[in-house]
Amino acid sequence: MESILDDTHHGRITKDGIRIHEASDFAGMHAAGQITAQILDEVADLVVPGATTEDIDAFVERRVTELGTTSATIDYKGYKHATCISINHVVCHGIPSAKKLKDGDIVNIDVTVIKGGWFGDSSRMYVAGKLSRKTERLIQVTHDALLKGIEMVKPGNTFGDIGHAIQTYAEAQRMSVVRDFCGHGLGRVFHAPPNVLHYGRAGQGPVLEEGMFFTIEPMINLGRPETKVLADDWTAVTRDKSLSAQFEHSIGVTADGFEIFTLSPTGRFHPTYAP
């Protein structure tokens, strides 16, 4: 793949605008990703009926500081919180509030920290109280769709391979993939090329190279894929009010596959982990 040298950072940028990082950069991404994952582990016990999302956000903001990192979302484009918390039919970018969680609510919590200049970005699903069979299946399919996308990550494959794997799996389960939001490159910046689509054709799109860093974060709906953004200019919801779920990992392309920077230290990435 053609590339140009970039004098402002180590590494280079491909003709598609995607940064190729050096081997030494993986350690910084791992360190940032592990703090994000640790915070998301700690949040699990707070997601209970009666809890408010603003209290959960306050906990995350405090832990971000205590762990020696900075929130990437506070003051990002005017946003005021350390988390996005999306409940039930909220697809993404839900704003923490005084609203109390109800029994059976499914909740996505998205956290991004900056450590040593590197961005760690991840989100996962939680359940307040008892999980219904319908929501359990949605969460499982979304989790597995993410893993199927990650399995496509290795040099020589394409971003279309990632999206195709996610789309074909989710649609085979009679669920839909949100088109309006996607994953993104990251590293020493929050959002960078490429856009990582969660649908697509195998073999299409930029070719994966060792040293690329990006998120994969499929949003899967029980109903139709269409979304709309509410008047607050942040909160995205399903147009048909169907339930939506999302899981997100930050990934680095290695010589023969991938490294997941945001793996849960305690195995809590999936909400039905055994306590």
C-alpha positions in Angstrom: 0.0 0.0 0.0 1.3 3.4 -0.9 2.2 5.7 2.0 3.8 9.0 2.9 6.3 9.8 5.7 4.8 11.9 8.4 7.3 14.2 10.1 5.1 15.1 13.1 4.9 11.6 14.5 6.9 8.4 14.2 5.6 6.0 11.6 3.8 6.8 8.3 0.4 7.4 6.8 -1.1 5.3 4.0 -2.7 6.7 0.9 -6.1 6.2 2.7 -4.9 8.5 5.5 -4.4 5.7 8.0 -1.5 6.0 10.4 0.9 3.1 10.6 2.3 3.0 14.2 5.6 1.6 15.3 6.1 -1.5 17.4 7.0 0.6 20.5 3.6 2.3 20.3 1.7 -0.8 21.2 2.7 -0.6 24.9 1.2 2.9 25.2 -2.1 1.8 23.7 -2.1 -1.3 25.9 -1.6 0.8 29.1 -4.4 3.2 28.1 -6.7 0.4 27.1 -6.2 -1.5 30.3 -7.2 1.5 32.5 -10.3 1.9 30.5 -11.1 -1.8 30.9 -10.4 -1.7 34.6 -12.8 1.2 35.1 -15.5 -0.6 33.1 -14.9 -3.7 35.3 -15.4 -1.6 38.4 -18.6 0.0 37.0 -20.3 -3.5 36.8 -21.4 -3.5 40.4 -23.0 -0.1 40.1 -25.5 -1.0 37.4 -28.5 -1.9 39.5 -32.2 -0.9 39.6 -32.5 2.5 41.3 -29.0 3.7 40.3 -28.8 6.9 38.3 -26.6 7.2 35.3 -25.2 10.5 36.6 -24.0 8.8 39.8 -22.3 6.1 37.6 -20.7 8.9 35.5 -19.4 10.7 38.7 -17.8 7.4 39.8 -16.1 7.0 36.4 -14.9 10.6 36.4 -13.4 10.1 39.9 -11.6 6.9 38.9 -10.2 8.4 35.7 -8.4 11.0 37.9 -7.4 8.6 40.6 -5.8 6.3 38.1 -3.7 9.1 36.7 -5.4 9.5 33.4 -7.6 12.2 31.7 -11.1 11.8 30.3 -11.2 12.1 26.5 -14.9 13.0 26.4 -15.1 15.9 29.0 -15.0 19.1 26.9 -14.9 17.1 23.6 -17.1 19.2 21.3 -18.7 20.7 24.4 -19.6 17.3 26.0 -19.6 17.5 29.8 -19.3 13.9 31.0 -16.7 11.1 31.4 -19.1 8.5 29.9 -21.8 8.0 27.4 -24.5 5.8 28.9 -27.1 4.4 26.5 -30.2 2.6 27.8 -32.5 0.2 26.0 -33.4 1.9 22.6 -30.6 4.4 22.8 -28.0 3.4 20.2 -25.1 5.5 21.4 -24.0 8.8 22.9 -26.6 8.7 25.7 -26.0 11.6 28.2 -25.8 10.7 32.0 -28.8 12.1 34.0 -30.8 11.8 37.2 -33.0 9.2 35.6 -33.0 5.9 37.6 -32.4 2.6 36.0 -35.3 0.1 36.1 -35.2 -3.6 36.5 -34.4 -5.2 33.2 -32.8 -2.1 31.6 -29.9 -2.9 29.3 -27.1 -0.3 29.5 -24.1 0.5 27.3 -21.3 2.4 29.0 -18.6 4.0 26.9 -15.4 5.3 28.4 -12.3 6.8 26.8 -9.2 7.8 28.8 -5.9 9.4 27.8 -2.7 8.0 29.4 0.7 9.2 28.3 -0.8 10.7 25.2 -2.5 7.5 24.1 -6.3 7.0 23.9 -8.0 3.9 25.4 -11.6 3.5 24.1 -14.1 0.8 25.0 -17.7 0.2 25.7 -19.7 -2.8 26.9 -23.2 -3.9 27.9 -24.6 -4.1 31.5 -27.9 -5.2 32.8 -29.8 -3.7 35.7 -31.6 -6.5 37.6 -33.0 -9.4 35.7 -32.2 -10.1 32.1 -35.0 -11.1 29.8 -34.5 -13.8 27.2 -35.0 -11.3 24.4 -32.4 -8.9 25.7 -30.0 -11.7 26.6 -30.1 -12.9 23.0 -29.5 -9.3 21.7 -26.5 -8.9 23.9 -25.1 -12.2 23.0 -25.4 -11.7 19.3 -23.8 -8.2 19.6 -20.9 -9.5 21.6 -20.4 -12.4 19.2 -20.6 -10.1 16.2 -17.8 -8.0 17.6 -15.6 -11.0 18.1 -16.3 -12.2 14.5 -15.2 -8.8 13.2 -12.1 -8.9 15.3 -11.2 -12.4 13.9 -10.9 -10.8 10.5 -8.1 -8.5 11.7 -4.7 -9.5 10.2 -2.4 -8.0 7.6 -3.7 -8.5 4.1 -7.4 -8.6 5.0 -9.5 -5.6 4.4 -11.8 -3.4 6.4 -14.6 -4.7 4.3 -13.8 -8.2 5.6 -14.5 -6.9 9.1 -17.8 -5.3 8.3 -18.9 -8.3 6.2 -18.3 -10.7 9.0 -20.3 -8.6 11.5 -23.2 -7.9 9.1 -23.6 -11.5 7.9 -23.6 -12.9 11.4 -26.1 -10.3 12.8 -28.5 -10.5 9.9 -28.5 -14.3 10.1 -29.8 -13.9 13.6 -32.6 -11.6 12.2 -31.1 -8.5 13.7 -29.9 -5.4 12.0 -26.6 -3.4 11.9 -26.7 0.3 12.5 -25.2 2.2 9.5 -25.2 5.7 10.9 -22.2 5.2 13.3 -19.0 3.3 12.9 -15.6 2.5 14.5 -12.6 4.8 13.9 -8.9 5.0 14.0 -7.2 6.2 17.2 -3.9 6.4 18.9 -2.6 9.8 20.0 -5.8 11.2 18.7 -9.4 10.3 19.7 -10.8 9.9 16.1 -8.8 9.4 12.9 -9.1 7.6 9.6 -10.3 5.0 8.8 -14.1 4.8 9.4 -14.6 1.2 10.5 -17.9 0.2 9.0 -19.8 -2.7 10.6 -21.3 -3.8 7.3 -19.8 -4.2 3.9 -18.4 -6.5 1.2 -15.5 -9.0 1.7 -12.3 -7.8 0.0 -13.4 -4.2 -0.2 -11.9 -1.1 1.5 -8.4 -0.4 2.7 -6.0 -3.3 3.3 -5.0 -3.9 6.9 -1.4 -3.4 7.8 0.7 -4.1 10.9 0.6 -1.0 13.1 -2.9 0.2 12.4 -4.9 1.1 15.6 -8.7 1.4 15.5 -11.9 0.6 17.3 -14.5 -2.0 16.3 -17.9 -1.2 17.9 -20.9 -2.7 16.3 -24.4 -1.4 17.3 -27.0 -4.1 16.7 -30.8 -3.5 16.8 -33.6 -6.0 17.4 -35.6 -4.0 14.9 -34.7 -1.9 11.9 -31.3 -0.2 11.5 -32.4 3.4 11.2 -31.5 5.9 13.9 -32.3 9.5 14.8 -30.4 12.0 16.9 -32.5 13.8 19.6 -32.7 17.5 20.2 -29.7 17.5 22.5 -27.5 16.8 19.4 -25.9 13.8 21.1 -28.4 11.0 22.0 -29.0 8.6 19.1 -32.0 6.3 19.3 -33.6 3.6 17.1 -36.3 5.1 15.0 -38.6 2.2 15.6 -37.9 2.2 19.4 -36.4 -1.3 19.2 -33.7 -2.3 21.7 -30.1 -1.8 20.7 -26.8 -3.1 22.1 -23.1 -2.3 21.5 -19.7 -3.7 22.4 -16.4 -1.9 21.6 -12.8 -2.8 21.7 -9.6 -0.9 20.7 -7.5 -3.1 18.4 -4.0 -3.0 17.0 -2.9 -5.0 13.9 0.1 -7.2 14.6 2.4 -9.1 12.2 0.2 -12.1 12.2 -3.2 -10.9 13.6 -4.3 -8.5 16.3 -3.9 -7.3 19.9 -7.0 -6.2 21.8 -5.9 -3.3 24.0 -9.1 -3.2 26.1 -9.5 -6.8 27.3 -11.2 -7.0 30.7 -8.6 -7.7 33.4 -11.2 -9.7 35.4 -13.2 -11.3 32.6 -16.2 -8.9 33.0 -16.5 -7.8 29.4 -19.7 -9.8 28.9 -22.5 -8.9 31.4 -23.3 -12.5 32.3 -19.8 -13.1 33.7 -19.7 -15.4 36.8 -19.2 -13.1 39.8 
